[in-house]
Amino acid sequence: MSGASIAFLHASARYEGAAQLAVDDASLEVQPGEFIALVGPSGSGKSTLLRTVNRLVPLERGRIEIDGIDTAGLDPVVMRRGIGYAIQAVGLFAHMNVASNIAVVPSLLGWDRARIDARVDEMLELVRLDPARYRARLPSELSGGEAQRVGVARALAAYPRALLMDEPFGALDAIVRHALQRELHEIVRTAGTTTLFVTHDVNESLLLADRIAIMRNGRIEQCASPHDVLAHPASDYVRELFAADDAVAQIRAQAGKP
Amino acid sequence: MSYLLAHPGAVAMLALAHLALVAAALATALTIALPFGVAIARNERASSIGLGVLGALYTIPSLALLALLVEVVGLGPAPVFVALVIYAQFVLVRNVVAGVRAVDPAQRDAALGMGMSALQRIGRVELPQALPVIVGGVRIAAVAMIALATLGGYVGAGGLGSLIFIGFTLHHQGEIVAGSIVACTLAVGVDIALRMLERLTRTNQKVQREA
């Protein structure tokens, strides 16, 4: 299944009652299957921009088109079932076991029992959790890394053509994070899922993304490949953001690893 | 004690009638409190107004309310039924609101973002998570209602209150003691049973809080 195209066309959004726009005239065309990292400090509007895609935050101006269709005309509930969604706090439903959590969207879509069961096992294997051991566990019985694996499996269970991730690995320790980054990369590349990935970790964005959209005060400051962001930063802000962690040195060090 | 031992069948019938009245009122109260509590829980202003009004109703002395209701719906079980439903609202709605509000925001966000409709979010996420707190409210309400329902003796509602009321009128200690002891036993028994149910629903919740 191929990924969806997502186009932001002069999109602006603000939180209710706020004086300032949280997303200010953002325009960005995401190609099918592309992996875009949204990077910037907290308050820069990256999470808000992500949440306008599945209409958790409404647009004030402009529009968003998925596969050329204006999302404003779609039923948000139905539309969201076609878009994978994973967040830093994971938000696994605490009263449901792992299998039921992964089965949420397939069951909302009315899949039959056998198909859901098979898909749950398939997803657990995809995120490298043994179905026999993990299916019946409650979220409280998982480690942070395991919970986020289940979160990724849940987001991808119903073959979404687009995936929205808001700092999904932000709360994990470095070793688990690196493992999950590699696995996620492989999974979405194989499936061809168009992915928007919010992170404040510039190294993570350099590792994973086809293009990095750097945000500042609700505006997209630059959107370019990791190479171009490093080699041709559009502004001092971008240069500083990526220099602050000595990103070049780190990406070279990372490149030495598989 | 002697009356209780001499007429166990009659007392049992009164106890059953007592329980039936409380159960019917509790069921009715819950069918009102659940949707009402869920509806106002999302809104700070609606919650404080709704709970304020119910709290005010809760403070009306029970005998006064009962007398007022007799004027409206007449004698018999009806005024007691209505009074029980009114008194239960405050505790039930308060706990529904507290339970729904305590749902983890991340789970709320995930439920919304994954494409659950408003009803699905309530039925599949919010109510199951709020369940222990709601059962806690049911327990408190049920115990209070068993006590309150004894006032029904004054208005001809039947139940254990009529036994106590007759005892007062005729100065028969036996009826008063029988009625009181059985009413207390019912209250304690219901409290224990619902406490166990509460603990059962909470085992899930407790583990998840630690996560």
Interface residues (C-beta under 8 A of the other chain):
Chain A: R51 N54 L56 V77 V78 M79 R80 R81 G82 I83 Y85 I87 A89 V90 G91 L92 F93 A94 H95 V104 V105 L108 L138 P139 S140 E141 L142 A147 R154 A155 L164
Chain B: D104 P105 A106 Q107 R108 D109 A110 A111 L112 G113 M114 G115 M116 S117 Q120 R124 V125 P128 Q129 N204 Q205 V207 Q208 E210 A211
